[in-house]
Amino acid sequence: MLAFALGLWGNTAPSPWTDEIVTMDVARRSWSELFALLGRVDAVHGLYYVLMHLVGRLTSVTEFTMRLPSAAAVAVAVAGLVWLGRMLGGARLGLCAGLVLAVAPTASRYAQEARSFAFVTAAAVLATGALVKVLAGDGRRRWPVAYAVLVAVLGWFNVLGLLLLAAHAITVARSRPGRRAVFRLAAAQAAGVAAVVPLLLLGLGQHSAVGEAPPVTFGTPLALLSWLLSPGQDTLLSSLKPLLLGSVLIALTALVVRRRTTPPLISAVGVPWLVAPPALLALTALGQPVFAYRYLLFCLPALALLLAGGLLALPWWARVAFVLAVAMPLAFSHRAIRLEESRSWDTKAAIRILRAHGAPGDTVLFSGARCGLISTAYKEAFTRRPDLGRSRTAAESDTLDNPSTDPATLARRLEQAHRVWHVECTHLSPTAGAAADQATADQDRALRTAGLHPSRKFRIRGITMVLETRS
């Protein structure tokens, strides 16, 4: 309940960012449009899109309804970690691990995001629990079956979640179960992966929808650990980061120093889970820049499990000192992720500007990757403000972005326009930013040719809005 409540707290305060706007757009499409999209691009997120489409059909497509399932998924992950911790080290370990995960700001941050990462995390926790059940010698057939199903669900929510299987293989090797348990787990893993193969084959033949990610460096492991504790976007003051990171490292050190007094399966399960997926993703990133921290959110429960083990290995006064030390950084981070500034686009401010300064007959012209999807995410604000630069909607073209119209058609539309809101989304990757700059320059020339000139300019986070009018 704590994790779910934190997920709901301030759920709608920040504006949806690029990928969330894609989710809102896809959730509004018809079944035929949805499956046509998945046949061309982003099939790797197909299960999540189907789920969000159903949510939209049952309720409505709003920021709250699109983010609510992620809050529920994080709550499931916390409950699953309590269950897993109890199996590994008793009720105290389970409760402590669940509390650590529930209050982690990064968990709350992705409990408030309309993307699949929280679902991957929940599936990873439950799959690991099923693995431990089989390793513990539970002879019932349902646990290998459950493990196979959860592996399949993990892969269908995000194929990168299957990196967890490498961690599970290390855990099995360290646990040294009997041949029967190894065979059952291997068969279950194979069945789970086989269920994901059709998705992998379909995804390989599609255009990539993966955004750019920073390169992997020697500082990446520490940066990832810091991100797992508190997400980016300046959600933690630089002066508080050493306090939080140092306290966590002390607790993890206690787990190593006092490992003989702690249940051995904590490290056997938690360490490979925390280390193996990032290491494999880093190797993959040598060929393609895919090392985005959000893809590794499913490693956060492993950190929570190890932290719980370390804290319980400390004397009571040290645990109290730890709580006091991390209280301020966690409180600051929780507040920060619920502010508008914690997202890359301030779409709500853009809507407010349109409503305050707009006039009948206004039109819009978008520039920047998927920037035009703002008009589909907030249809009510653009009902009578047609997009002059769009040839078709993303739904009509079975893509994730609105295709641009040809220069001749744009010029003809501009000739008939008297007020044009030129909206440029600026928070983009270097490649997308360069393309957006070129598109903006071309659009500016078309506006000048049509006799339109800037009359008002507004700069908000991630978006520049210029009102173009006739002299």
C-alpha positions as CSV (number, residue, x, y, z in Angstrom):
1,M,0.0,0.0,0.0
2,L,2.9,2.4,0.8
3,A,4.4,2.0,-2.7
4,F,1.0,2.4,-4.4
5,A,0.2,5.5,-2.3
6,L,3.6,7.1,-3.2
7,G,2.9,6.3,-6.8
8,L,-0.4,8.2,-6.7
9,W,1.0,11.1,-4.7
10,G,1.5,14.0,-7.2
11,N,0.8,11.6,-10.1
12,T,-0.5,14.3,-12.5
13,A,1.8,17.2,-11.5
14,P,4.6,16.7,-14.0
15,S,3.8,16.9,-17.8
16,P,4.2,13.7,-19.8
17,W,7.4,13.5,-21.7
18,T,8.0,12.3,-25.3
19,D,7.6,8.5,-24.8
20,E,4.6,9.0,-22.5
21,I,2.9,11.1,-25.1
22,V,3.5,8.2,-27.5
23,T,1.7,5.9,-25.1
24,M,-1.3,8.3,-24.9
25,D,-1.4,8.5,-28.6
26,V,-1.3,4.7,-29.1
27,A,-3.8,4.1,-26.4
28,R,-6.3,6.2,-28.4
29,R,-6.0,4.2,-31.6
30,S,-8.5,1.6,-32.7
31,W,-7.6,-2.1,-32.5
32,S,-6.8,-2.2,-36.3
33,E,-4.6,0.9,-36.0
34,L,-2.8,-0.5,-33.0
35,F,-2.0,-3.9,-34.7
36,A,-1.0,-2.1,-37.9
37,L,1.5,-0.1,-35.9
38,L,2.9,-3.1,-34.2
39,G,3.4,-4.8,-37.5
40,R,5.7,-2.0,-38.6
41,V,7.4,-0.6,-35.5
42,D,7.7,-0.9,-31.7
43,A,6.4,-4.5,-31.5
44,V,8.7,-4.9,-28.6
45,H,6.3,-2.8,-26.5
46,G,3.3,-4.5,-28.0
47,L,2.0,-6.2,-24.8
48,Y,2.3,-2.9,-22.9
49,Y,0.5,-1.0,-25.6
50,V,-2.3,-3.6,-25.7
51,L,-2.7,-3.2,-21.9
52,M,-2.8,0.6,-22.1
53,H,-5.3,0.4,-25.0
54,L,-7.6,-1.6,-22.7
55,V,-7.1,0.8,-19.9
56,G,-8.0,3.7,-22.2
57,R,-11.1,1.8,-23.4
58,L,-12.3,1.0,-19.8
59,T,-11.6,4.5,-18.5
60,S,-10.2,7.4,-20.6
61,V,-6.8,8.5,-21.9
62,T,-5.5,11.0,-19.4
63,E,-2.2,11.4,-17.6
64,F,-3.6,9.8,-14.5
65,T,-5.2,6.8,-16.1
66,M,-2.1,6.1,-18.2
67,R,0.2,6.3,-15.2
68,L,-2.0,4.5,-12.7
69,P,-1.1,0.9,-14.0
70,S,2.6,1.7,-13.4
71,A,1.9,2.6,-9.8
72,A,0.1,-0.8,-9.4
73,A,3.0,-2.6,-11.0
74,V,5.5,-1.0,-8.6
75,A,3.2,-2.1,-5.7
76,V,3.2,-5.6,-7.1
77,A,7.0,-5.5,-7.3
78,V,7.2,-4.4,-3.6
79,A,4.9,-7.1,-2.5
80,G,6.9,-9.7,-4.5
81,L,10.1,-8.5,-2.9
82,V,8.6,-9.0,0.5
83,W,7.7,-12.5,-0.5
84,L,11.2,-13.1,-2.0
85,G,13.0,-11.7,1.1
86,R,11.0,-13.9,3.4
87,M,12.1,-17.0,1.4
88,L,15.7,-15.9,1.5
89,G,16.1,-14.7,5.1
90,G,12.9,-14.5,7.0
91,A,10.1,-12.1,7.7
92,R,12.4,-9.2,8.9
93,L,14.4,-9.3,5.7
94,G,11.3,-9.4,3.5
95,L,9.7,-6.5,5.3
96,C,12.9,-4.4,5.2
97,A,13.6,-5.1,1.5
98,G,10.0,-4.2,0.7
99,L,10.2,-0.9,2.6
100,V,13.5,0.0,1.0
101,L,12.0,-0.5,-2.5
102,A,8.8,1.3,-1.6
103,V,10.5,4.4,-0.5
104,A,13.1,4.5,-3.2
105,P,12.6,7.7,-5.2
106,T,13.4,5.9,-8.5
107,A,10.7,3.4,-7.9
108,S,8.2,6.2,-7.3
109,R,9.5,8.1,-10.4
110,Y,8.7,5.1,-12.6
111,A,5.4,4.4,-10.8
112,Q,4.4,7.8,-12.3
113,E,5.5,7.1,-15.9
114,A,3.3,5.8,-18.7
115,R,5.8,3.3,-19.9
116,S,6.5,-0.4,-19.4
117,F,9.5,-0.2,-17.0
118,A,7.5,-0.8,-13.8
119,F,5.9,-3.9,-15.4
120,V,9.3,-5.3,-16.3
121,T,10.4,-4.7,-12.7
122,A,7.4,-6.5,-11.3
123,A,7.9,-9.5,-13.6
124,A,11.6,-9.7,-12.7
125,V,10.8,-9.9,-9.0
126,L,8.1,-12.5,-9.4
127,A,10.3,-14.6,-11.8
128,T,13.1,-14.5,-9.3
129,G,10.7,-15.6,-6.6
130,A,9.6,-18.6,-8.7
131,L,13.3,-19.4,-9.3
132,V,14.0,-19.5,-5.6
133,K,11.0,-21.7,-5.0
134,V,12.4,-24.3,-7.5
135,L,15.9,-24.0,-6.0
136,A,14.4,-24.6,-2.5
137,G,13.3,-28.0,-3.6
138,D,9.6,-27.3,-3.9
139,G,8.5,-30.4,-5.8
140,R,5.2,-29.0,-7.1
141,R,5.1,-28.6,-10.8
142,R,3.5,-25.2,-10.7
143,W,6.7,-23.3,-9.9
144,P,8.6,-24.3,-13.0
145,V,5.5,-23.5,-15.0
146,A,5.1,-20.2,-13.2
147,Y,8.8,-19.4,-13.9
148,A,8.4,-20.1,-17.6
149,V,5.3,-17.9,-17.8
150,L,7.0,-15.1,-15.9
151,V,10.1,-15.3,-18.1
152,A,7.8,-14.9,-21.1
153,V,5.9,-12.0,-19.6
154,L,9.3,-10.4,-18.8
155,G,10.4,-10.6,-22.3
156,W,7.1,-9.5,-23.8
157,F,7.1,-6.3,-21.7
158,N,10.7,-5.6,-22.7
159,V,13.2,-8.0,-24.4
160,L,16.1,-6.4,-22.5
161,G,14.5,-7.8,-19.3
162,L,15.7,-11.2,-20.5
163,L,19.2,-10.1,-19.3
164,L,17.9,-11.2,-15.9
165,L,18.3,-14.8,-17.1
166,A,22.1,-14.4,-17.0
167,A,21.8,-13.4,-13.3
168,H,19.6,-16.4,-12.7
169,A,22.1,-18.7,-14.3
170,I,24.8,-17.4,-11.9
171,T,22.5,-17.9,-9.0
172,V,21.8,-21.5,-9.9
173,A,25.5,-22.1,-10.4
174,R,26.3,-20.7,-6.9
175,S,23.4,-22.5,-5.2
176,R,24.4,-25.9,-6.6
177,P,21.0,-27.6,-6.6
178,G,20.4,-31.1,-7.7
179,R,20.3,-32.2,-11.3
180,R,16.5,-32.4,-11.3
181,A,16.2,-28.7,-10.2
182,V,18.7,-27.6,-12.8
183,F,16.8,-29.5,-15.5
184,R,13.5,-28.1,-14.5
185,L,14.8,-24.6,-14.5
186,A,16.6,-25.0,-17.8
187,A,13.5,-26.3,-19.4
188,A,11.4,-23.5,-17.9
189,Q,13.8,-20.9,-19.1
190,A,13.9,-22.4,-22.6
191,A,10.1,-22.5,-22.7
192,G,9.8,-18.9,-21.6
193,V,12.4,-17.6,-24.1
194,A,10.8,-19.7,-26.9
195,A,7.6,-17.8,-26.2
196,V,9.4,-14.5,-26.8
197,V,11.1,-15.6,-30.0
198,P,8.3,-14.5,-32.3
199,L,8.5,-11.0,-30.8
200,L,12.3,-11.0,-31.3
201,L,12.0,-12.0,-34.9
202,L,9.4,-9.4,-35.6
203,G,11.4,-6.7,-33.8
204,L,14.6,-7.5,-35.8
205,G,12.8,-6.7,-39.0
206,Q,11.4,-3.4,-37.8
207,H,12.8,0.1,-37.8
208,S,14.5,0.9,-34.5
209,A,12.5,3.1,-32.1
210,V,15.2,3.1,-29.5
211,G,16.4,6.6,-28.5
212,E,20.1,7.6,-28.2
213,A,21.9,6.7,-24.9
214,P,25.1,8.0,-23.4
215,P,28.3,6.0,-24.0
216,V,29.6,3.6,-21.4
217,T,32.6,4.8,-19.4
218,F,34.5,3.8,-16.3
219,G,32.2,6.0,-14.3
220,T,29.0,4.3,-15.5
221,P,28.7,1.7,-12.7
222,L,28.8,4.4,-10.0
223,A,26.5,6.6,-12.1
224,L,24.0,3.7,-12.4
225,L,24.1,3.1,-8.7
226,S,23.4,6.8,-8.0
227,W,20.5,6.7,-10.5
228,L,19.0,3.6,-8.9
229,L,18.9,5.6,-5.6
230,S,17.6,8.8,-7.1
231,P,16.6,9.4,-10.8
232,G,18.1,12.1,-12.9
233,Q,16.7,15.4,-14.1
234,D,18.2,17.2,-11.1
235,T,16.0,15.4,-8.6
236,L,18.7,15.5,-5.9
237,L,21.0,18.4,-4.9
238,S,24.6,17.6,-5.6
239,S,25.4,18.3,-1.9
240,L,23.1,15.5,-0.8
241,K,24.3,12.9,-3.3
242,P,27.5,11.9,-1.3
243,L,25.4,11.5,1.8
244,L,22.9,9.2,0.2
245,L,25.5,7.3,-1.8
246,G,27.9,7.0,1.1
247,S,25.3,5.7,3.4
248,V,24.2,3.0,0.9
249,L,27.8,1.9,0.3
250,I,28.4,1.5,4.1
251,A,25.3,-0.7,4.3
252,L,26.5,-2.8,1.4
253,T,29.9,-3.1,2.9
254,A,28.3,-4.4,6.1
255,L,26.7,-7.2,4.1
256,V,30.2,-8.2,2.7
257,V,32.0,-7.9,6.1
258,R,29.4,-9.8,8.0
259,R,28.4,-12.2,5.2
260,R,28.9,-15.2,7.5
261,T,26.1,-14.1,9.7
262,T,23.7,-13.4,6.9
263,P,21.7,-15.9,4.8
264,P,23.9,-16.9,1.9
265,L,21.1,-16.8,-0.7
266,I,20.8,-13.0,-0.2
267,S,24.1,-12.5,-2.0
268,A,23.7,-15.5,-4.4
269,V,20.4,-13.9,-5.7
270,G,21.0,-10.2,-5.2
271,V,24.6,-9.7,-6.5
272,P,24.2,-11.4,-9.9
273,W,20.8,-9.6,-10.3
274,L,22.4,-6.2,-9.6
275,V,25.6,-6.8,-11.6
276,A,25.0,-9.1,-14.6
277,P,22.3,-7.3,-16.5
278,P,24.2,-3.9,-16.5
279,A,27.4,-5.7,-17.5
280,L,25.7,-7.4,-20.5
281,L,23.9,-4.3,-21.6
282,A,27.2,-2.4,-21.4
283,L,28.8,-5.0,-23.7
284,T,25.8,-4.6,-26.1
285,A,26.3,-0.9,-26.0
286,L,29.7,-1.3,-27.6
287,G,27.9,-2.0,-30.9
288,Q,24.7,0.1,-30.4
289,P,24.2,2.9,-27.8
290,V,21.4,1.3,-25.7
291,F,22.8,1.7,-22.2
292,A,19.9,3.8,-20.9
293,Y,19.5,3.5,-17.2
294,R,15.7,3.1,-17.4
295,Y,16.1,-0.2,-19.1
296,L,17.8,-1.4,-15.9
297,L,15.1,-0.4,-13.5
298,F,14.4,-4.1,-12.9
299,C,17.8,-4.2,-11.0
300,L,16.5,-1.8,-8.3
301,P,14.8,-4.6,-6.3
302,A,18.2,-6.4,-6.2
303,L,19.7,-3.3,-4.7
304,A,16.9,-3.0,-2.2
305,L,17.4,-6.7,-1.2
306,L,21.1,-6.3,-0.7
307,L,20.6,-3.0,1.3
308,A,18.1,-4.8,3.5
309,G,20.6,-7.6,4.2
310,G,23.3,-5.1,5.0
311,L,21.1,-3.0,7.3
312,L,20.0,-6.1,9.3
313,A,23.7,-7.0,9.7
314,L,24.3,-3.7,11.4
315,P,23.6,-3.0,15.1
316,W,20.4,-1.2,15.9
317,W,22.1,2.2,16.5
318,A,23.8,2.0,13.1
319,R,20.4,1.3,11.4
320,V,18.9,4.4,13.1
321,A,21.9,6.4,12.0
322,F,21.4,5.2,8.4
323,V,17.7,6.1,8.4
324,L,18.6,9.6,9.8
325,A,21.3,10.1,7.2
326,V,19.2,9.2,4.2
327,A,15.9,10.8,5.3
328,M,16.7,14.3,3.9
329,P,18.1,13.1,0.5
330,L,15.1,10.8,0.1
331,A,12.6,13.5,1.1
332,F,14.2,16.1,-1.3
333,S,14.2,13.6,-4.1
334,H,10.6,12.5,-3.6
335,R,9.5,16.1,-3.7
336,A,11.6,16.9,-6.8
337,I,10.2,14.1,-8.9
338,R,6.7,15.4,-8.4
339,L,7.6,18.9,-9.7
340,E,7.0,20.0,-13.2
341,E,10.8,20.5,-13.6
342,S,11.4,16.7,-13.3
343,R,10.3,16.1,-16.9
344,S,11.9,17.1,-20.1
345,W,8.9,18.8,-21.7
346,D,6.6,21.3,-20.0
347,T,3.6,20.5,-22.2
348,K,1.2,21.8,-19.6
349,A,2.8,25.3,-19.8
350,A,2.5,25.2,-23.6
351,I,-1.2,24.4,-23.3
352,R,-1.7,27.3,-20.9
353,I,0.1,29.7,-23.2
354,L,-2.2,28.7,-26.1
355,R,-5.3,29.2,-24.0
356,A,-4.1,32.5,-22.6
357,H,-2.8,34.1,-25.9
358,G,-4.7,32.1,-28.6
359,A,-7.4,33.5,-30.8
360,P,-10.0,32.0,-33.1
361,G,-8.5,30.8,-36.4
362,D,-5.1,30.0,-34.9
363,T,-3.0,27.2,-36.5
364,V,0.1,25.4,-35.3
365,L,3.3,24.2,-36.9
366,F,5.4,21.7,-35.0
367,S,9.2,21.0,-35.2
368,G,11.1,18.3,-33.4
369,A,10.9,14.6,-33.1
370,R,7.4,13.5,-32.2
371,C,6.7,17.1,-31.1
372,G,3.4,17.1,-33.1
373,L,2.0,14.3,-30.9
374,I,1.3,16.9,-28.3
375,S,-1.7,17.8,-30.3
376,T,-3.0,14.2,-30.1
377,A,-2.2,13.8,-26.4
378,Y,-4.1,17.0,-25.7
379,K,-6.8,16.9,-28.4
380,E,-9.1,19.3,-26.5
381,A,-6.5,22.1,-26.8
382,F,-6.0,21.6,-30.5
383,T,-9.5,20.9,-31.7
384,R,-9.7,24.1,-33.7
385,R,-6.0,24.6,-34.2
386,P,-5.0,22.5,-37.2
387,D,-1.4,21.3,-37.6
388,L,-0.3,22.9,-40.9
389,G,2.9,20.8,-41.2
390,R,1.1,17.4,-40.9
391,S,0.2,15.3,-43.9
392,R,-1.5,12.5,-41.9
393,T,-1.7,11.6,-38.3
394,A,0.6,9.0,-36.8
395,A,-2.4,6.6,-36.4
396,E,-3.3,7.0,-40.1
397,S,0.3,6.3,-41.2
398,D,0.9,3.4,-38.8
399,T,3.9,5.1,-37.2
400,L,4.9,6.7,-34.0
401,D,5.2,10.2,-35.5
402,N,3.0,12.5,-37.6
403,P,4.5,12.5,-41.2
404,S,5.3,15.9,-42.5
405,T,3.6,17.4,-45.5
406,D,5.5,18.3,-48.6
407,P,7.0,21.9,-49.0
408,A,4.5,22.9,-51.7
409,T,1.5,22.0,-49.5
410,L,2.9,23.7,-46.5
411,A,3.5,26.9,-48.5
412,R,-0.1,26.8,-49.7
413,R,-1.4,26.4,-46.2
414,L,0.7,29.2,-44.8
415,E,-0.5,31.5,-47.5
416,Q,-4.0,31.1,-46.1
417,A,-3.0,31.4,-42.4
418,H,-3.1,34.6,-40.4
419,R,-1.8,33.4,-37.0
420,V,0.6,30.4,-36.7
421,W,2.0,29.1,-33.5
422,H,5.4,27.7,-34.4
423,V,6.2,25.1,-31.7
424,E,9.7,23.7,-31.5
425,C,10.6,20.9,-29.1
426,T,14.2,21.4,-28.0
427,H,14.9,18.7,-25.5
428,L,16.2,16.1,-28.0
429,S,19.1,13.8,-28.6
430,P,22.0,15.2,-30.6
431,T,20.9,13.4,-33.8
432,A,17.2,14.3,-33.4
433,G,18.2,17.9,-32.4
434,A,20.2,18.4,-35.6
435,A,17.2,17.2,-37.7
436,A,14.9,19.4,-35.7
437,D,17.1,22.5,-36.3
438,Q,17.1,21.9,-40.0
439,A,13.3,21.4,-40.0
440,T,12.9,24.6,-38.0
441,A,15.1,26.6,-40.4
442,D,13.1,25.3,-43.4
443,Q,9.9,26.2,-41.7
444,D,11.1,29.7,-40.8
445,R,11.9,30.3,-44.5
446,A,8.5,29.1,-45.5
447,L,6.9,31.4,-42.9
448,R,8.8,34.4,-44.1
449,T,8.0,33.6,-47.7
450,A,4.3,33.5,-46.8
451,G,4.6,37.0,-45.2
452,L,4.4,35.8,-41.6
453,H,6.7,37.3,-38.9
454,P,7.3,36.7,-35.2
455,S,5.2,38.8,-32.9
456,R,5.6,37.0,-29.5
457,K,8.0,34.4,-28.3
458,F,7.7,32.1,-25.2
459,R,10.5,29.8,-23.9
460,I,9.5,27.0,-21.5
461,R,11.4,23.9,-20.5
462,G,12.0,21.8,-23.6
463,I,9.7,23.9,-25.8
464,T,10.0,27.2,-27.7
465,M,6.8,28.8,-29.0
466,V,6.7,31.7,-31.4
467,L,3.5,33.3,-32.5
468,E,3.8,34.2,-36.2
469,T,1.4,36.8,-37.6
470,R,1.0,38.9,-40.7
471,S,2.5,42.5,-40.6
